[in-house]
Amino acid sequence: MRRWWHPEAFAARRANLIRRGRAVAAIRRFFEERDFLEVETPCLQVSPGLEPHLKAFSTRLEEPFTGDVAELWLHTSPEFAMKKLLVAGMPRLFQMARCFRNGERSATHHPEFVMLEWYRAGAAYTDLMDDCEGLLRAVAEATGAREFRRGDAICDPFRPWRRQSVADAFREYCGIDLLATARPAESPAPALLAAEARRLDIAPGATDTWEDLFFRIFLDRIEPHLGNGVPTLLYDYPISMAALSRPKPDDPRLAERFELYVAGLELANAFGELTDAAQQRCRFVADMDRKEGLYGVRYPIDEDFLAALAWGMPESAGIALGVDRLVMLACGAESLDEVLWAPVAG
């Protein structure tokens, strides 16, 4: 097998890398034309991000004059730092940040990757849906992609997009009234959703939580259909999956969160941002309790981020989009390795 830098191996990726450069330039143009400012925040953070299933890289910071040593982390997302900039007074900002997630390597995952994040103060999460439509069309035009492709799946970003709620997707593809099954008291094996899983020939595990069953059904029966033909904006997740998003004012069972799917692949995750510091702390603690129970480890909470929320983050909306995945789809490539200048060596 040739090394990635071998001239013949590189030549096979050259056209994709040219498209990558055009895509990155188009992303910058898109946001600059809309009065966003590009920012840069450190990869080294006191907390890498607190999603229970993500595994982070740790390192040591040695101060040259005091001799102090601190454990720091390579961020899994620039989210905390960018939200501090919202508190500082930045109304519209974007960043294409290097992010790091350990234990991830596949056709659509890489241990180091580029994440595009942008935030709008005074905006709703539905405003980000409009941003996504404009951005993907701009990237398609810049790269000469008439459509996005992944294997046999084709997605045309120039046709009207589909916007579908999570509850409607479960109803359409599985015949499940999802919110009627959300009975936390039945944990760890919620009876109603477990029964629906069995009906679909998906055998529940003995310790499956409601969320475990949600994802087993979703990944097997729903996700493959999303973003085929046209992009799908899947919105209003159950509140138990809110992460850093706020509850919907008119239905507290749901969170102001959406994900963007193109050709069956998740491309972006967006929130109407939670600004309540006390509620966010409770979620962080619950997430770390779960992480410790599953993996025997917990990551530190960024107290400075919670202090910024308590100081006062404006009502805002934010989103994270995988740049490498977007380029892969624009090129019709089979894996991220085909659109990276150089892979992380194993």
Buried (B, 14 or more C-beta within 10 A) or exposed (E): EEEBEEEEEBEEBEEBBEBBEBBBEBBBEBBEEBEBEEBEBEBEBBBBBBBBEBBBBEEEEEEEEEEEEEEBBBBBBBBBBBBBBBBEEBBBBBBBBEBBBBEBBEBBBBBBBBBBBBBBBEBEBBBBBEBBBEBBBBBBBBBEBEBBBBEEBBBBBEEEBBBBBBBBBBBEBBEBEBBEBBEEEBEEBBEBBBEBBEEBEBEBEEEBBBBBBBBBBBEBBBBBBBBBBBBBBBBBBBBBBBBBBBBBEEEEBBBBBBBBBBBBBBBBBBBBBBBBBEBBBEBBEEBBEBBEEEEEEBBBBBEEBBEBBBEEBBBBBBBBBBBBBBBBBBBBBEBBBBBBEEBEEE
